[in-house]
Structure formats: structure tokens, C-alpha cells
Amino acid sequence: MPNIFGISVGGLLSNQAALNTTAHNIANANTEGYSRQRVNFSASSPEFVGGNYFGAGVEVSQVIRIFEQTHQLELQSATSNFMRLEMYLSQAGRVDGMLADSDNGLNNAMQNFFTAIQGVSNDPGSIAARQVMLDQAGGLVSRFDSIHSQLEAQTTQVNASIDSVAKEITAIGSAIAALNQQISSSGRNPPPDLLDQRDLAITRLSELISVQTSTQPDGSLSVFIGSGQSLVVGSLATELVASLDPQDPRSMRLFLRSNTSNVDITQNISGGQIGGLRDVVADIIEPAFNTLGRVAIAVSDALNQQSQLGLDLNNDLGSLIFTDINDATIANSRVINSTNNTGNSSISLNIDDPSLLTDSNYTLFFQGGNYQLIDQTTNTTIATFAPPGAIPGSVAVPSIGVTINFNSGASLAGDSFEIQPTRNFSRDIAVTITSAEQIAAASPVRATFAQSNIGSGEIISTRVSDTTTAQFTGVPGNLNPPIRIEFDSPPGVAGEFSIYDMSSGSPVLITGGISGYQPNQENEMLALAGAPFNAYGYEMTLAGDPQPGDNFDIAYNANGGGDNSNINLLADLQTATTLDNGGSSFQQAFGRIISKVGVNTQSASIKRDAAESILFQTKERRESLSGVNLDEEAANLLKFQQAYQASAQVISVARTLFQTMLDSVR
């Protein structure tokens, strides 16, 4: 039959266990990730005596933690999303502040440069004004380089952060595996504190990367990242490694490394700090590089082309103001061979039309005997083509305004190339003219009319379109030949005008009997004359009503230091729509990336605040169930203390009864 001693000792020990657990709860009230614990009591198995069952007291059946798995899963998801947005916002805000800075941003330098161009236009013969323009050109180049350098520094920091986070993920994975080992070997009732430690580690892991978990029959927890790749299975952890992309050494790729394989999971990574870092690179940093480079290319190309159509103070044809956008070294640097390539192709990229360039980088694959060009932003195929028939050779891709040059060697199946048309030109652009006299402010041709003209014909404009023709290059410092347009009969009569060679100073007829002049309208005279005059590389526009004997001369504009014809055209480029397929000026295109970064940053801020609120609510839900309530624990402390004291009192009564029994038989 159960005895009073056994029952009371069981009650004493059980309530002592409850007191210990309550004290443990109180001690860990401020411990991160702690779940309050509770002692479950159960009545001891009764004993059958004399036809009846008699109770045998109480025993501790289990110490459990108050925990709900759905709360943990919600916490993992909310933590991962918040930390992704927090990291994204931190990096995006840095780029936003850099690009939008009114003092250090690009727009201020661009405005100063074009203001200086206007200064030369106002006084084209002024060396001082020209020097200011040259200095401001250097300032613009420095601003391009400064912003590029800041973006490069941020990229380096992001890459270092990705590497650091990958190492931390590996360390946490190893810790979880060790906890799995302890938990699975502890039997059917694993220690609640170890379970809390493991859940806390999972939550910390969620701060770094989005994870999925699965509880196994032995109590261990499998952890998966990416699209289901295992980071932890039982007591085995896999290493997450960040390494430079073999195709683009400026970016990082992520691999799960085991004893048997390396699995590239870069494209499947999401969430947490590492997801935020990768998102900000794709959404903001790389587009900023490419937009900055696009603007630099457009500025360099547009001003170089117009400069070469002018004449400088040395009476030389205009030269490049900025770096040639298709400089051989720069063209080669736009294509990066993967270090995994087995072929030996040497490929470069020329820019044909800056207005068609986008903010994308591209991947060129060689497979099945053909090349495939893929837009990395949209993941769409831009072009598929066979290698050129002869090497060296080239293939134009007009849809994006580039030509791919195959310089030497050959590709083998599986070879790939990173193509970055614009990314680094903001670093590569430089001022190439070295003196103020080299600024080509004037037009290389001068059109004049004879004072003896009796008609109302007037020169509307002269326009130069190509200074590489024989008319400009045949006799340096001269127009070859200088020409005279002389009207032989009134407009409307057959054979209105003739063209004469004025090389010797005396008219020598080149062609005559040209008709088609429309009085009192604008007429392009060399276009009316037709070949070969329409290919001279320049044009003169006349209007009015010339009369027979009226003549107009076109000659080399030697010593035309006061002419601002070409510098005016350079100034007009500030508002010309040379980017985005004719939709944006230089500053508008750069303004779009500022706007995009600002919108993305503001959106991320709003989303971050919302995610923070969700995370707070998730934590509150968990705490409401699993957190330690000190008032409740104080009440439990009193309850179990009273029960403990009562059990002790029963022992005292039992001792008295036993003593009475002994005394009665003495």
C-alpha cells in the first residue's frame, strides 16, 4: 500500500522541480530567444490493495517550453525581409546622396562646362575664355571619375560584406549542426534550452539570408537556402563560399561547397543582408555605373564629332576634345573573358550609336556553333549569330547600337564573355586637347558674297558635316578647291548657276547650267549641284532672289578667330536629345538615374518601415506566448512554495505518526 512518506517526498521533489523551473524562467526573463518553461505533473500510478486503488502521489512527467512553431516560422520570414530592406536602404541611401549632391554631383559640373562654352561663343578669340572652357572640361572629367571611384569603393565594400556574411552563415550553420547533434542524442525529451539556442541561431541566420527549415524524426532541424539547397542536414553543415565571378571579377558569386561538389546558388539567393546587398547592386549600383558611363560616352562622342567639324586658332581642323569612345584599349576592356573559357577568342566592342545604349550589361555565350547575346537585366536574348567568316571580323548589333569585333583566336563550346558597353567610360574619359588654342570655335569654311551683287540673294548658313573628305584634307590649311557659285540667269530660267574653282584666284569653270533654285526659299546649293559636290562634306544655304552675275564664294576660314559658328553648335549639344533613342539630353539622362535611385530609396524606406512593424508584431505574438511574464512567475513561485511547504508538513505529520506507532509498542 502507498505510504505517506513516499507520497509526501514525491510532492516535495515535484514542487521543488517546479520552483527550480520558475526560478529559471525569472532568471532568463531578459534572455534573447528564451521560451518560458513549465513543469508538467502527473499522478503516480495507483496501487491496488484490498479491492481498491490507492493513489501513490505525484511525479514530474516532463519539463516543456511554451512554444509555437508557426511563430518561429513567421519570425524567420519577417526577420529576413526586414534585414534585406534595411541593408538595401543603407546602401541605396549612400548612392542617392552621392548622385543627388548639388555640389559634388554631375549636373553642376555639366552646367559649368556648358556655361564656359557659352563664354567662348561670346568671345571666340579670347584665350582667357578658352582656358576657362578647357579647365571646366577637366572639371567635368574629374567629376565623372570621382563618382565612378565612389561607386567602385562602394562595390568593393559590398563585395567584402557579401564575403563576410557568407563566412558568418557558414559559422552559424556549423553551430546549428552541433546543436542538432546534442538534441538528437538527448532522447525523446530534448533540453528546452538547447531548442531555444537552435531557434535563436536560425533567427540570426534569417537576418543574413532567407532560410527554410524542416524538423526531422530524431529532433534535428534541416536548414535550406536558395532554391532548396541544404546548408545543414543533421549534424552535417555545408560551407557557403563567396568568390569573385570568373566572368566579371568586379562581382561576387556564391557557392555551397561540400566534399564532392561546388553548387553555384548565386541566382537563387534571396532575403536577409546578403539578399539586400545583391539587390542593391542589381537595382542601383550597376545601373548607376552604366548610366554614368552612357552620359560620358554621349558627351565625349557628341562634342568630339562637332569639334572635328570646326577650326581652331592654329587654323587646323578641330581635334578630339575628349577620349575617343572607340579607342582600341577601351574597346578591348568592354569585353571580359570568363576564366573558365577553353577557347582563345579575343573580342572587343565598338559603340556605333550612343543614343541606343541602355543600362544593361550582356553575356555572350558560344554554344552549338553560334553566339548568343543575352541581356542580363531582362534575361532575354538580344541576338543569335554565327562567328564571322574570317578573323578578324565583326558583327553589328544595331538594336543596341554596338559592333562586336572578333580580333583573333576562336571560341570553344561553353565559352562566355561579359560585355559591359558603358560601365567604365566614366573612368576612362579624359581631356585630350592640351591648349586653349586647340578649341575649334570657328567653322572651317567661310562663305561671302560679292559687294557688286545686285539681287537679294543672301547666305543663310554654311554647315560642315565631314572634314575627312579630300576637300578638307587634300591641301592642309586650305579648302580644296575653294569655289564660287555664280548665277548665270535669273531663278526660274534654265541653267541658273555655275560652280567655279577659285584655287588660282581666277574663276575656272567646274560645272555649269545647274537649275532648280527656288527664289525666296532656302536652297542647299551643293545638293542642287549633285555629285560630286554634295559629297564635299559641307553645304551652303542661300535664299532670296539672286540675279545674273551675282556670286558667292566658299573658302577655307583661315584666321577666323572671331568666328563662333562651331562653338555655337557645341553649346547647342547641352539640350540636344542624344540619349535614350533621342529622348534625353545629357542632364536629363543623368537626372533619370537620380530619380530612379531616389524613388527606389524612398520605396525601400516605406517598405522597411512596414517590414519593421510586421517584425515587431511577430515578436510580440511570440512573446505573448513564449515570453516570461514576471507577474505570472511570481504567482507561480508563491503557488509552488505553498505546495512545497504543504508537502514538507505532510512529512512532519508522517514522522509524528511513525513516532507514535513506535511509542505504542514499546
C-alpha positions in Angstrom: 0.0 0.0 0.0 1.3 3.5 -0.8 2.8 5.1 2.2 2.5 8.7 3.4 6.3 9.1 3.3 6.6 8.2 -0.4 3.7 10.4 -1.3 4.9 13.4 0.6 8.5 13.1 -0.7 7.2 12.9 -4.2 5.2 16.0 -3.7 8.2 17.7 -2.1 10.5 16.9 -5.0 8.0 17.7 -7.7 7.2 21.1 -6.3 10.9 21.7 -5.8 11.3 21.0 -9.6 8.5 23.5 -10.3 10.2 26.0 -8.1 13.5 25.5 -9.9 11.9 25.9 -13.3 10.1 29.1 -12.1 13.4 30.5 -10.9 15.0 29.5 -14.2 12.2 31.5 -16.0 12.7 34.5 -13.9 16.5 34.4 -14.3 16.1 34.3 -18.1 13.3 37.0 -18.4 15.7 39.2 -20.4 17.5 36.4 -22.3 17.1 36.8 -26.1 15.2 33.9 -27.7 14.3 32.3 -24.4 11.0 30.5 -24.2 9.5 30.1 -20.8 9.3 26.6 -19.4 6.7 24.7 -17.5 6.8 21.5 -15.4 4.0 19.1 -16.2 2.9 17.0 -13.2 1.2 13.6 -13.5 -0.3 11.4 -10.8 1.9 8.4 -10.0 0.4 5.0 -10.9 -2.0 3.9 -8.2 -1.7 0.6 -6.3 -4.4 -2.0 -5.9 -4.8 -3.0 -2.3 -7.7 -4.8 -0.6 -10.0 -4.4 -3.6 -9.3 -0.7 -4.0 -6.9 1.6 -5.9 -4.9 3.9 -3.7 -3.1 7.0 -5.1 0.7 6.9 -5.0 1.3 10.7 -5.1 2.8 12.9 -7.9 5.7 12.8 -10.3 7.2 15.2 -12.9 6.3 13.9 -16.3 8.0 16.5 -18.5 9.6 19.9 -18.5 8.4 21.6 -21.6 8.9 25.0 -23.2 5.9 27.1 -24.2 6.5 27.4 -27.9 4.6 27.5 -31.2 6.4 26.6 -34.4 4.3 28.9 -36.6 5.5 31.8 -34.5 9.1 30.8 -35.2 8.5 30.5 -39.0 6.8 33.9 -39.0 9.7 35.4 -37.1 12.2 33.9 -39.6 10.3 35.3 -42.6 9.8 38.7 -41.0 13.4 39.0 -39.9 14.8 38.0 -43.3 12.6 40.6 -45.1 13.3 43.4 -42.7 17.1 42.9 -42.8 17.1 42.7 -46.6 15.3 46.1 -46.8 17.4 47.5 -44.0 20.6 46.7 -45.8 19.2 47.7 -49.2 18.1 51.1 -47.8 21.5 51.7 -46.2 23.4 51.1 -49.5 20.8 52.9 -51.7 20.8 55.9 -49.4 24.6 56.2 -49.9 24.2 56.2 -53.7 21.3 58.6 -53.6 23.2 61.1 -51.5 26.2 60.8 -53.8 24.3 61.3 -57.1 21.9 64.0 -55.9 24.6 66.1 -54.2 24.2 69.5 -55.8 27.8 70.4 -55.2 29.5 67.2 -56.0 27.0 65.6 -58.4 27.4 65.6 -62.2 24.8 68.2 -63.2 26.7 71.1 -61.6 29.9 70.2 -63.4 28.0 69.8 -66.7 26.4 73.2 -66.3 29.7 74.8 -65.5 31.2 73.3 -68.6 28.5 74.4 -71.0 28.5 77.9 -69.4 32.2 78.1 -70.2 31.4 77.0 -73.8 28.9 79.9 -74.0 31.7 82.2 -72.7 33.8 81.2 -75.7 30.8 81.7 -78.0 30.5 85.3 -76.7 34.2 86.0 -77.3 35.7 83.3 -79.5 39.1 85.0 -79.9 39.6 85.2 -76.1 42.4 83.0 -74.8 41.1 83.5 -71.3 37.6 82.3 -72.1 39.0 79.3 -73.9 41.2 78.5 -70.9 38.1 78.6 -68.7 36.4 76.1 -71.0 39.4 73.8 -71.0 39.5 74.0 -67.2 35.8 73.2 -66.9 36.2 70.3 -69.3 38.8 68.9 -66.9 36.4 69.6 -64.0 33.7 67.6 -65.8 36.1 64.7 -66.4 37.2 64.8 -62.8 33.5 64.7 -61.7 32.8 61.6 -63.8 35.9 59.9 -62.4 35.1 60.9 -58.8 31.6 59.5 -58.9 32.9 56.4 -60.6 35.5 56.0 -57.9 32.9 56.3 -55.2 30.8 53.7 -56.8 33.8 51.4 -57.2 34.6 51.9 -53.5 31.0 51.0 -52.6 31.2 48.0 -54.8 34.4 46.8 -53.1 32.7 47.3 -49.7 29.6 45.4 -50.8 31.7 42.6 -52.1 33.6 42.5 -48.7 30.3 42.5 -46.9 29.0 39.6 -49.0 32.2 37.6 -48.2 31.9 38.4 -44.5 28.2 37.4 -44.4 28.9 34.2 -46.3 31.5 33.3 -43.6 29.1 34.1 -40.8 26.4 32.0 -42.5 28.9 29.1 -42.6 29.7 29.6 -38.9 26.1 29.7 -37.8 25.4 26.6 -39.9 28.1 24.7 -38.1 26.7 25.9 -34.7 23.2 24.6 -35.7 24.7 21.3 -36.8 26.4 21.0 -33.4 23.1 21.7 -31.6 21.4 19.2 -33.8 23.9 16.6 -32.6 23.2 17.4 -28.9 19.5 17.5 -29.4 19.2 14.3 -31.4 21.3 12.4 -28.8 19.3 13.6 -25.8 16.4 11.2 -26.3 12.7 11.8 -26.6 12.7 14.9 -24.4 15.4 17.3 -25.7 16.6 20.1 -23.4 14.3 23.2 -23.9 17.3 25.5 -23.6 19.1 23.8 -26.5 16.0 24.1 -28.6 15.9 27.8 -27.8 19.5 28.2 -28.7 18.9 26.5 -32.0 15.9 28.6 -32.8 17.9 31.8 -31.9 20.6 30.6 -34.3 18.0 30.1 -37.0 16.7 33.6 -36.4 20.2 35.1 -36.6 20.7 33.1 -39.8 17.5 34.7 -41.2 19.0 38.1 -40.6 21.7 37.1 -43.1 19.8 35.0 -45.7 16.3 33.6 -46.3 16.1 30.1 -45.0 13.6 27.2 -44.9 13.6 24.6 -42.2 12.3 21.1 -41.7 12.2 19.1 -38.4 13.4 15.5 -38.7 12.1 12.5 -36.7 15.3 12.5 -34.5 14.6 16.1 -33.4 17.3 17.6 -35.7 16.5 20.5 -37.9 17.5 20.7 -41.6 18.2 24.1 -43.0 17.9 25.0 -46.6 18.8 28.2 -48.6 18.5 29.3 -52.1 16.0 27.2 -54.1 16.3 24.3 -51.6 20.0 23.6 -51.3 20.9 22.2 -47.9 23.0 24.2 -45.6 22.5 21.9 -42.6 21.3 18.3 -42.5 21.5 16.7 -39.1 25.0 17.2 -37.7 26.5 18.0 -41.1 26.9 21.6 -42.3 27.9 22.8 -45.8 30.2 25.8 -46.3 28.9 28.9 -48.1 31.7 30.5 -50.1 31.8 33.9 -51.8 34.3 34.2 -54.6 34.9 36.6 -57.5 32.8 35.9 -60.6 35.1 34.3 -63.2 33.2 36.2 -65.9 33.2 39.6 -64.1 35.9 40.0 -61.4 34.1 43.0 -60.0 31.2 41.0 -58.7 30.8 38.0 -56.3 29.2 34.6 -56.8 28.1 32.3 -54.0 28.8 28.6 -53.8 27.8 25.8 -51.5 30.9 23.8 -51.1 30.9 20.2 -50.0 33.5 17.4 -50.2 32.1 16.3 -53.6 30.9 19.4 -55.4 30.5 23.2 -55.6 26.9 24.3 -56.3 26.5 27.8 -57.7 23.4 29.3 -55.9 24.0 33.0 -56.7 20.9 33.5 -58.7 18.7 31.7 -56.1 19.8 33.7 -53.1 17.3 36.0 -51.5 16.4 37.7 -48.3 18.5 38.9 -45.4 21.5 41.1 -45.5 23.1 39.1 -48.4 19.9 39.4 -50.4 19.8 43.2 -49.8 23.4 43.6 -50.9 22.8 41.7 -54.1 19.6 43.6 -54.8 21.2 47.0 -54.4 24.0 46.0 -56.8 21.5 44.9 -59.4 18.9 47.6 -58.9 21.0 50.7 -58.2 24.8 50.4 -58.2 25.3 48.7 -61.6 22.6 50.9 -63.4 24.3 54.0 -61.8 27.7 52.8 -63.3 26.1 52.2 -66.7 24.1 55.5 -66.8 27.1 57.5 -65.7 29.1 55.7 -68.5 26.4 56.3 -71.0 26.4 60.0 -70.3 30.2 60.2 -70.5 30.1 58.3 -73.9 27.4 60.6 -75.2 29.2 63.8 -74.1 32.5 62.6 -75.5 31.1 61.4 -78.8 28.8 64.4 -79.5 31.4 67.0 -78.6 34.2 65.2 -80.4 32.2 64.9 -83.6 31.3 68.5 -83.5 34.8 69.6 -82.6 36.2 67.8 -85.6 33.9 69.8 -87.8 35.4 73.1 -86.6 38.6 75.1 -86.9 40.9 76.1 -84.1 43.1 79.2 -83.6 46.0 77.5 -85.3 44.0 77.2 -88.5 43.9 73.4 -88.0 40.8 71.3 -88.3 39.3 70.6 -84.9 40.6 67.6 -82.9 39.1 65.4 -80.2 38.2 67.3 -77.0 37.7 64.0 -75.0 38.8 60.4 -75.3 37.7 58.6 -78.4 34.9 56.3 -77.3 36.2 53.6 -79.6 39.8 53.8 -78.5 41.2 50.3 -79.1 42.2 49.8 -75.4 38.8 50.9 -74.2 37.0 48.7 -76.8 39.0 45.7 -75.6 38.2 46.5 -71.9 34.5 46.3 -72.6 34.6 42.5 -73.1 35.8 40.3 -70.2 36.7 36.6 -70.9 35.5 34.1 -68.4 38.4 32.5 -66.6 36.6 29.2 -67.4 36.9 29.6 -71.1 38.8 26.9 -73.0 39.0 28.8 -76.3 41.3 31.7 -77.1 39.0 34.3 -78.7 40.0 38.0 -78.4 36.8 40.1 -78.6 36.3 43.9 -78.3 33.2 46.1 -78.6 32.7 49.4 -80.5 29.9 51.9 -79.8 28.1 52.8 -83.0 25.2 54.8 -81.7 25.3 56.1 -78.1 21.6 57.0 -78.3 20.7 53.3 -78.4 22.8 52.3 -75.4 21.0 51.0 -72.3 21.9 50.5 -68.7 22.3 46.8 -69.3 25.3 44.5 -69.3 25.3 41.5 -71.5 26.6 37.9 -71.6 27.9 36.4 -74.9 27.7 32.6 -75.0 29.2 30.3 -77.6 27.3 27.1 -77.9 26.3 24.8 -80.8 28.5 26.8 -83.3 26.6 30.1 -82.6 27.0 33.1 -80.4 24.0 34.1 -78.2 23.9 37.7 -76.7 21.8 37.9 -73.6 20.6 41.0 -71.7 21.5 40.4 -68.1 18.8 42.9 -66.9 15.8 41.3 -68.7 17.4 37.8 -69.2 16.3 38.0 -72.9 18.2 37.0 -76.0 19.2 40.1 -78.0 20.8 38.4 -80.9 22.0 35.0 -82.1 24.6 34.8 -84.8 27.4 32.6 -86.3 31.0 33.7 -86.0 32.2 35.9 -88.8 33.5 34.0 -91.8 37.0 35.5 -91.5 39.0 36.6 -88.4 39.4 39.4 -87.7 35.8 40.2 -88.4 32.8 41.9 -86.8 29.1 41.6 -86.2 26.9 44.6 -85.8 24.1 44.5 -83.2 22.1 47.6 -84.4 19.3 47.2 -81.9 21.6 48.3 -79.1 24.0 50.4 -81.1 27.2 48.3 -80.9 29.5 46.2 -83.0 31.2 43.1 -81.7 34.7 42.7 -83.0 36.3 39.2 -83.2 40.0 40.2 -83.3 41.8 36.8 -83.1 41.5 33.2 -82.0 38.4 31.1 -81.8 35.8 30.2 -79.1 35.0 26.7 -78.0 31.7 25.3 -76.8 30.7 26.7 -73.4 32.9 29.8 -73.6 31.3 33.0 -72.3 32.1 36.7 -72.2 30.9 39.6 -70.0 30.1 42.6 -72.2 29.9 46.0 -70.5 29.3 48.6 -73.1 29.2 51.7 -70.8 30.2 50.7 -67.3 33.7 52.1 -67.2 33.8 55.0 -69.6 33.2 57.5 -66.8 36.6 56.3 -65.5 38.2 56.2 -68.9 37.1 59.6 -70.3 39.9 62.3 -70.3 40.5 65.7 -71.9 42.7 65.2 -75.0 43.3 68.8 -76.1 46.2 70.4 -74.3 45.9 74.1 -75.1 43.2 76.7 -75.4 44.1 77.4 -79.0 43.0 73.9 -80.0 39.4 74.6 -79.2 37.7 74.6 -82.6 35.3 77.5 -82.2 35.1 78.5 -85.8 33.8 76.8 -88.9 36.5 75.7 -91.3 34.6 77.2 -94.3 33.7 80.8 -94.8 31.0 82.0 -97.3 31.0 85.5 -98.6 29.0 87.4 -101.3 30.3 89.9 -103.7 29.6 93.5 -102.9 28.6 94.0 -106.6 25.7 91.6 -106.3 22.5 93.3 -107.4 20.0 90.6 -106.4 18.5 89.9 -103.0 20.3 86.6 -102.6 21.6 86.0 -99.0 23.7 83.4 -97.3 21.5 81.7 -94.7 24.2 79.3 -93.3 27.1 77.2 -94.0 27.1 73.7 -92.5 30.1 71.3 -92.3 29.2 67.6 -92.0 32.5 65.8 -92.7 36.1 67.1 -92.6 37.6 63.8 -93.7 36.9 64.4 -97.3 39.6 65.3 -99.9 38.2 68.9 -100.0 39.5 69.4 -96.4 42.5 67.0 -96.3 43.9 67.4 -99.8 45.7 70.6 -99.2 46.3 71.2 -95.4 45.2 74.6 -94.3 43.1 75.2 -97.4 39.8 74.2 -99.0 40.5 72.0 -102.0 39.2 73.7 -104.0 37.7 76.9 -102.8 34.7 77.5 -105.0 32.5 80.3 -106.4 28.8 79.9 -107.1 27.8 82.4 -109.8 24.3 82.9 -111.2 24.2 82.9 -114.9 20.5 83.7 -115.3 17.6 84.7 -113.1 16.0 81.9 -111.0 13.4 80.0 -112.9 15.4 80.2 -116.2 17.2 77.0 -117.3 20.8 76.9 -116.1 20.6 79.3 -113.3 24.1 79.0 -111.8 27.6 77.6 -112.3 30.4 76.5 -109.9 34.0 77.7 -110.4 37.3 76.5 -108.9 39.0 79.6 -107.2 42.3 77.9 -106.4 44.3 80.3 -108.5 42.2 83.3 -107.6 40.7 83.3 -111.1 37.4 81.5 -111.8 37.8 78.1 -113.5 34.5 76.6 -114.5 33.9 73.2 -112.9 30.3 72.8 -113.9 27.5 75.0 -115.2 24.0 75.1 -116.2 22.6 74.0 -112.8 19.0 74.6 -112.3 16.4 74.1 -109.6 17.0 77.2 -107.4 13.7 78.3 -105.8 13.7 82.1 -105.2 12.8 83.4 -101.8 13.2 79.9 -100.3 16.1 78.2 -98.6 18.2 76.3 -101.1 21.1 73.9 -100.4 23.3 74.8 -103.3 25.7 71.8 -103.4 22.8 69.4 -103.0 21.3 71.1 -106.1 24.6 70.7 -107.9 24.5 66.9 -107.1 27.5 64.6 -107.3 30.3 65.0 -106.5 29.6 68.4 -104.9 27.0 67.0 -102.5 29.8 64.8 -101.0 32.2 67.7 -100.3 31.5 67.5 -96.6 29.9 71.0 -96.3 26.9 72.8 -97.6 25.9 76.5 -98.2 22.3 77.5 -97.9 21.1 80.5 -100.0 17.8 82.3 -100.0 16.3 85.4 -101.7 16.3 86.2 -105.4 19.9 86.4 -106.9 20.4 88.0 -110.3 22.7 87.1 -113.2 26.3 88.0 -112.3 25.7 87.6 -108.5 28.3 85.3 -107.0 29.0 83.7 -103.6 32.5 82.4 -102.6 33.2 79.5 -100.2 36.8 79.3 -98.9 38.9 78.0 -96.0 38.2 80.1 -92.9 41.8 80.8 -92.2 42.4 83.3 -89.3 38.8 83.1 -88.5 39.4 83.7 -84.8 36.3 85.8 -84.3 34.0 83.2 -85.8 31.8 81.3 -83.3 29.9 79.1 -85.8 31.2 75.8 -84.4 31.3 76.7 -80.8 27.6 77.7 -81.0 26.9 74.2 -82.3 28.9 72.8 -79.4 26.8 74.8 -76.9 23.6 73.5 -78.5 24.6 70.0 -77.6 23.7 70.7 -73.9 20.0 70.4 -74.8 20.3 68.1 -77.8 18.5 64.7 -77.2 21.5 62.5 -77.8 20.5 59.7 -75.4 17.7 57.2 -74.8 16.9 56.9 -78.6 16.6 60.6 -79.0 14.6 61.1 -75.8 17.0 62.6 -73.4 19.8 65.2 -73.2 22.9 64.6 -71.1 21.5 66.1 -68.0 18.0 64.5 -68.4 19.6 61.1 -68.8 21.6 61.5 -65.6 18.6 63.0 -63.9 16.7 59.8 -64.7 19.1 57.7 -62.7 19.0 60.2 -59.9 15.2 60.0 -60.0 15.3 56.2 -60.2 17.7 55.9 -57.2 15.6 58.4 -55.2 12.4 56.5 -56.0 13.9 53.2 -55.1 15.4 54.6 -51.9 12.1 56.1 -50.9 10.2 52.9 -51.7 12.7 50.9 -49.7 12.3 53.3 -46.8 8.5 52.8 -46.8 8.8 49.0 -47.2 11.4 48.9 -44.5 9.1 50.7 -42.1 6.3 48.4 -42.9 8.6 45.3 -42.5 9.8 46.7 -39.2 6.2 47.0 -38.0 5.5 43.4 -39.1 8.6 42.2 -37.4 7.6 43.9 -34.2 4.1 42.4 -34.3 5.6 39.0 -35.0 7.9 39.3 -32.0 5.0 40.5 -29.8 3.0 37.4 -30.8 5.8 35.2 -29.9 6.5 37.0 -26.6 2.8 36.8 -25.7 3.0 33.0 -25.8 6.6 32.2 -25.1 8.0 35.2 -23.2 8.4 35.3 -19.4 5.7 37.3 -17.6 7.3 38.2 -14.2 3.9 38.7 -12.6 2.8 35.2 -13.6 6.1 33.7 -12.5 5.8 35.5 -9.1 2.3 33.9 -8.7 3.7 30.5 -9.7 6.5 31.0 -7.2 4.1 31.5 -4.4 1.9 28.6 -5.5 4.7 26.1 -5.7 6.2 27.4 -2.5 3.0 26.8 -0.6 2.7 23.3 -2.2 6.3 22.6 -1.2 5.7 23.7 2.3 2.5 21.6 2.5 4.4 18.5 1.3 7.0 19.2 4.0 4.2 19.5 6.6 2.9 16.1 5.4 6.4 14.6 6.0 6.3 16.2 9.5 2.9 14.6 10.2 4.1 11.3 8.9 7.1 11.4 11.2 4.8 12.1 14.2 2.6 9.2 13.2 5.6 6.9 12.9 6.9 8.0 16.2 3.5 7.4 17.9 3.5 4.0 16.4 6.9 3.2 17.7 6.0 4.6 21.2 2.8 2.4 21.3 4.7 -0.9 21.0 7.5 -0.1 23.5 
